[in-house]
């Protein structure tokens, strides 16, 4: 399973959707993921990829981790995985 598939699966689980229903241009709001769901998703992503996501749950705007869309999250996770490798 590649980064995009795994991130999509994690977000789909959090949104109680099928992975096929999660599109790259969807926002977390589109998926119905609230702030608690976002934090849980970040934890799941960190665990799945053994990475540390630079994310400030208290102020998501003050982070380098782009959460503006599913595609942005996939890209950010991919960059973190490459940097760690």
C-alpha positions as protocol buffer text, in pm:
chain_id: "A"
residue {
  index: 1
  type: UNK
  ca { x: 0 y: 0 z: 0 }
}
residue {
  index: 2
  type: UNK
  ca { x: 149 y: 336 z: -98 }
}
residue {
  index: 3
  type: UNK
  ca { x: 135 y: 664 z: 94 }
}
residue {
  index: 4
  type: UNK
  ca { x: -171 y: 794 z: -91 }
}
residue {
  index: 5
  type: UNK
  ca { x: -366 y: 472 z: -37 }
}
residue {
  index: 6
  type: UNK
  ca { x: -276 y: 449 z: 330 }
}
residue {
  index: 7
  type: UNK
  ca { x: -354 y: 815 z: 406 }
}
residue {
  index: 8
  type: UNK
  ca { x: -682 y: 785 z: 215 }
}
residue {
  index: 9
  type: UNK
  ca { x: -771 y: 472 z: 413 }
}
residue {
  index: 10
  type: UNK
  ca { x: -696 y: 644 z: 745 }
}
residue {
  index: 11
  type: UNK
  ca { x: -905 y: 950 z: 655 }
}
residue {
  index: 12
  type: UNK
  ca { x: -1188 y: 729 z: 525 }
}
residue {
  index: 13
  type: UNK
  ca { x: -1193 y: 534 z: 852 }
}
residue {
  index: 14
  type: UNK
  ca { x: -1210 y: 858 z: 1050 }
}
residue {
  index: 15
  type: UNK
  ca { x: -1491 y: 989 z: 830 }
}
residue {
  index: 16
  type: UNK
  ca { x: -1678 y: 656 z: 835 }
}
residue {
  index: 17
  type: UNK
  ca { x: -1657 y: 642 z: 455 }
}
residue {
  index: 18
  type: UNK
  ca { x: -1528 y: 396 z: 200 }
}
residue {
  index: 19
  type: UNK
  ca { x: -1177 y: 485 z: 71 }
}
residue {
  index: 20
  type: UNK
  ca { x: -1326 y: 522 z: -278 }
}
residue {
  index: 21
  type: UNK
  ca { x: -1545 y: 804 z: -147 }
}
residue {
  index: 22
  type: UNK
  ca { x: -1241 y: 1011 z: -40 }
}
residue {
  index: 23
  type: UNK
  ca { x: -1126 y: 1228 z: -330 }
}
residue {
  index: 24
  type: UNK
  ca { x: -793 y: 1415 z: -350 }
}
residue {
  index: 25
  type: UNK
  ca { x: -961 y: 1755 z: -369 }
}
residue {
  index: 26
  type: UNK
  ca { x: -1187 y: 1693 z: -68 }
}
residue {
  index: 27
  type: UNK
  ca { x: -1130 y: 1901 z: 244 }
}
residue {
  index: 28
  type: UNK
  ca { x: -1157 y: 1759 z: 592 }
}
residue {
  index: 29
  type: UNK
  ca { x: -1482 y: 1953 z: 631 }
}
residue {
  index: 30
  type: UNK
  ca { x: -1613 y: 1788 z: 312 }
}
residue {
  index: 31
  type: UNK
  ca { x: -1542 y: 1451 z: 473 }
}
residue {
  index: 32
  type: UNK
  ca { x: -1706 y: 1552 z: 800 }
}
residue {
  index: 33
  type: UNK
  ca { x: -1380 y: 1530 z: 998 }
}
residue {
  index: 34
  type: UNK
  ca { x: -1383 y: 1772 z: 1292 }
}
residue {
  index: 35
  type: UNK
  ca { x: -1086 y: 1891 z: 1497 }
}
residue {
  index: 36
  type: UNK
  ca { x: -1090 y: 1583 z: 1722 }
}
residue {
  index: 37
  type: UNK
  ca { x: -1109 y: 1360 z: 1416 }
}
residue {
  index: 38
  type: UNK
  ca { x: -815 y: 1548 z: 1267 }
}
residue {
  index: 39
  type: UNK
  ca { x: -603 y: 1488 z: 1577 }
}
residue {
  index: 40
  type: UNK
  ca { x: -697 y: 1119 z: 1573 }
}
residue {
  index: 41
  type: UNK
  ca { x: -610 y: 1103 z: 1202 }
}
residue {
  index: 42
  type: UNK
  ca { x: -271 y: 1265 z: 1267 }
}
residue {
  index: 43
  type: UNK
  ca { x: -198 y: 1007 z: 1539 }
}
residue {
  index: 44
  type: UNK
  ca { x: -298 y: 724 z: 1304 }
}
residue {
  index: 45
  type: UNK
  ca { x: -78 y: 867 z: 1025 }
}
residue {
  index: 46
  type: UNK
  ca { x: 217 y: 900 z: 1263 }
}
residue {
  index: 47
  type: UNK
  ca { x: 174 y: 540 z: 1376 }
}
residue {
  index: 48
  type: UNK
  ca { x: 123 y: 399 z: 1026 }
}
residue {
  index: 49
  type: UNK
  ca { x: 433 y: 566 z: 880 }
}
residue {
  index: 50
  type: UNK
  ca { x: 649 y: 589 z: 1195 }
}
residue {
  index: 51
  type: UNK
  ca { x: 686 y: 964 z: 1147 }
}
residue {
  index: 52
  type: UNK
  ca { x: 637 y: 1272 z: 1360 }
}
residue {
  index: 53
  type: UNK
  ca { x: 392 y: 1520 z: 1209 }
}
residue {
  index: 54
  type: UNK
  ca { x: 468 y: 1885 z: 1287 }
}
residue {
  index: 55
  type: UNK
  ca { x: 112 y: 1972 z: 1377 }
}
residue {
  index: 56
  type: UNK
  ca { x: -21 y: 2209 z: 1642 }
}
residue {
  index: 57
  type: UNK
  ca { x: -371 y: 2092 z: 1729 }
}
residue {
  index: 58
  type: UNK
  ca { x: -434 y: 2412 z: 1921 }
}
residue {
  index: 59
  type: UNK
  ca { x: -353 y: 2628 z: 1618 }
}
residue {
  index: 60
  type: UNK
  ca { x: -354 y: 2437 z: 1287 }
}
residue {
  index: 61
  type: UNK
  ca { x: -273 y: 2760 z: 1100 }
}
residue {
  index: 62
  type: UNK
  ca { x: 62 y: 2776 z: 1281 }
}
residue {
  index: 63
  type: UNK
  ca { x: 196 y: 2456 z: 1130 }
}
residue {
  index: 64
  type: UNK
  ca { x: 398 y: 2352 z: 828 }
}
residue {
  index: 65
  type: UNK
  ca { x: 174 y: 2049 z: 778 }
}
residue {
  index: 66
  type: UNK
  ca { x: -80 y: 2137 z: 506 }
}
residue {
  index: 67
  type: UNK
  ca { x: -428 y: 2008 z: 589 }
}
residue {
  index: 68
  type: UNK
  ca { x: -616 y: 2207 z: 322 }
}
residue {
  index: 69
  type: UNK
  ca { x: -716 y: 1895 z: 124 }
}
residue {
  index: 70
  type: UNK
  ca { x: -667 y: 1521 z: 106 }
}
residue {
  index: 71
  type: UNK
  ca { x: -407 y: 1569 z: -169 }
}
residue {
  index: 72
  type: UNK
  ca { x: -216 y: 1823 z: 46 }
}
residue {
  index: 73
  type: UNK
  ca { x: -211 y: 1581 z: 340 }
}
residue {
  index: 74
  type: UNK
  ca { x: -88 y: 1299 z: 115 }
}
residue {
  index: 75
  type: UNK
  ca { x: 185 y: 1524 z: -22 }
}
residue {
  index: 76
  type: UNK
  ca { x: 293 y: 1640 z: 325 }
}
residue {
  index: 77
  type: UNK
  ca { x: 304 y: 1282 z: 456 }
}
residue {
  index: 78
  type: UNK
  ca { x: 501 y: 1174 z: 149 }
}
residue {
  index: 79
  type: UNK
  ca { x: 755 y: 1450 z: 212 }
}
residue {
  index: 80
  type: UNK
  ca { x: 793 y: 1344 z: 577 }
}
residue {
  index: 81
  type: UNK
  ca { x: 839 y: 980 z: 479 }
}
residue {
  index: 82
  type: UNK
  ca { x: 1106 y: 1074 z: 222 }
}
residue {
  index: 83
  type: UNK
  ca { x: 1285 y: 1298 z: 471 }
}
residue {
  index: 84
  type: UNK
  ca { x: 1295 y: 1019 z: 723 }
}
residue {
  index: 85
  type: UNK
  ca { x: 1411 y: 754 z: 473 }
}
